[in-house]
Amino acid sequence: MTETKAFPYLHGFSEEEQNRLRKQAHFGEYTVYQDINLSNVTDLLEVGCGVGAQSEIILRRFPDLTLTGIDRSTKQLAVAQHNLAKTPYAVGRFDLREMDATAMEFDANSFDGAFLCWILEHVPDPIRVLSEVRRVLRPGSLVYITEVMNSSFFLDPYSPNVWKYWMAFNDYQLKQKGDPFVGAKLGNFLMSLGYNDIRTEIKTWFLDNRYPQARKECVEYWADLLLSASEQLVAANYVSAEVVEGMKEEMAKVANDPNAVFFYSFVQARART
């Protein structure tokens, strides 16, 4: 993630957004990490570590590895450094560096594992990033990539302002040379770069009347995620302030609707170099 014009970050860099990223990581931890096993990795590269939200989880779940995190945002890295430095189990086990993931400053064969989560959606050239990841990994190293597939989003009851906002959200990300549908392309990317043992899985949040409290929490979290981009979308004339207010009202209603449905799928890929 970056603050430069070349790699604009859809959600911004405010303290509120930084807190949301940490909340997002904990919200999705069970689903994201359910099939991730880094227990045999000793030197892990995390690409796009941002505020260190996923770094905290990785270091807690896999106590035998050390983590090197890279990101292009000085502001995000400062938050990550602050948070990890005061986390007892992380002390002495991480190294954070400001770096361009498309031109890493590491030698070949520097790491034996890599982790990328919600990062390729924000970069113009994900294949180049994955090519660099392959270069700096040792042969046989494990790679996990978790990415969005935004066309899967479904919400009931029908909420017209939410849909207008969601379409604008995705259109804006595409205009900024990101990719809100990159998850579906991971298999092709990895194959084209010569990765081995490529596997992709669909992970889903599907919440209805069977899980009323989880559904409410998920919808409220999703509303925060949507709002995180509202200033950029309004400033770029992709949505009006009225649509934003309408979206907020509709999401609040859905969160408290006894028959609401929330559905979203993302893609997780695993491969070896």
C-alpha positions, 0 to 999 in steps of 0.5 A: 500500500502506498501514499503516492499517486502511482499506487493510490490506496482506496481506503486512505491512511487516517488513524480511523482507517489504521484502526479499521485494518486491525479490526478487519484482520481480527474479524477475518482471522478464523476464515483467513487462517483456517487452512494456512500452515506456516509451521515449517517456515522460519524466514517469512516475507510478508508483502504489503504488511501495512499497519502490521495487523496480519503480522501480529496474527502470524507471529502469534499463530506461528511462534517459530518463525521470524517475519520481514514485512515490506510496505510502501507507506511510511505512515503505515509502517510506523504504526506497525512498528509501534504496535509490534514493538509492544507485543511481547510475543513479537519482540525480536522476531520482526523486521519492517522495511519501506520497499517497492514490492515490484523491485525488492531489495533482497537477494535471491533465496532470502526467505522460505515462505511468503504471505500476501493478504488483501494487497494485490487488489491495490497494485497495478502489476500483481504479476510483477509482484509475484515474480519478485516474490518467487525470486527472493524465495528459496526453491520449494518455499511456500506462498499463501495469497488471500485476495478479494473477489468483489463480484461475489457480494450479496446483501438482502434486503435489496439496498439500492444505495448500497449497490450504487456505492459498491459499483462505484467502489469497484469502478474507482479501484479499477480506475486507480489501476487496482483490481477488485476481482483479482482473486479469481486470477491468482491461479493463472498468475501463479501458473504463468510464473512457474510456481508449483503445486498451485491450489486455490480455494473459495472462502465464504462468509454466508450469514443468515438467520442461523447466525444472527449475532455474527450476521449483525457484526459482519454487516456492521463491519462491512459498513465500516469498510465501505465508508472508509472509501467514501471521501475519495469516492465523493471527491472523485465524483463517483458517488454523491453525498446523498448516496453515501448517506443512503448507503449508511442508512440501508446498511444499518437497516440490514444489520438489524433486519431479522431476515437479512442475508450477507454473502461474500467470497474471496480466494485463497491460493497456495503454491510453492516455488 
